[in-house]
């Protein structure tokens, strides 16, 4: 138990994920539970998938340094998936639409873990790999809408889901820009360079802005997406200050996720 608590402290900071899950599901404790389950399972899956790379690039992390054993982690992942499947079908008691969306999201998570059973091909195409792993946000956000009794087909809710996708994807790119990262990690900066990374985030900013416009949350979302894009100028001036870009993307993600709540109370 002590080892798992250390893992949570180092790799799954609860305040961060409570904030994310709370923004996604502010009116549904079942939605909050599902979001926490998904983020926790996803984080553990990534730890196991990245084990061989982390031995070289991040030997200080829990699995490479032997704090947790890979076979035990695999057992826990399987147990978490069984729980997630049960929870997904349990949503039928709330809404059949929510159940379908939860089952889709849960199965998509498993496919992500297995890299859609075409891992070798995906590894050669980092951007396609990233897209397949970010699309899960659409059914996840729509699930939260369904649990709150909203219309998942409405421009407001579907637009919000698109906006969150754009912001979350931008965050994923922005946290992988360390110019000193080991080549084995294949960061966006090392694979696509400064121009390519900026272009990816430009496209994602447009996606997020379109989602914000459709949802009516532009005031709470678009300025922060644009701020993230503008922060990419740092890559040309001082690449070692990449954490500033990550910080801007984190702020943008917060406002995208919490936009519906913020608009309702302010």
ABEGO torsion letter per residue (X at the ends): XAAAAAAAAAABBAAAAAAAAAAABAABAAAAAAAAAAAAAAAAAAAAAAAAAAAAABAABAAAAGABBAAAAAAAAAAAAAAAAAAAAAAAAABAAAAAAAAAAAAAAAAAAAGGGAAAAAAABAAAAAAAAAAAAAAAAAAAAAAAGBBAABAAAAAAAAAAAAAAAAAAAAABABAABBAAAGBAAAAAEAAAAAAAAAAAAAAAAAAAAAAGAAAAAAAAAAAAAAAAAAAAABAAAAAAAAAAAAAAAAAAAAAAAAAAAX
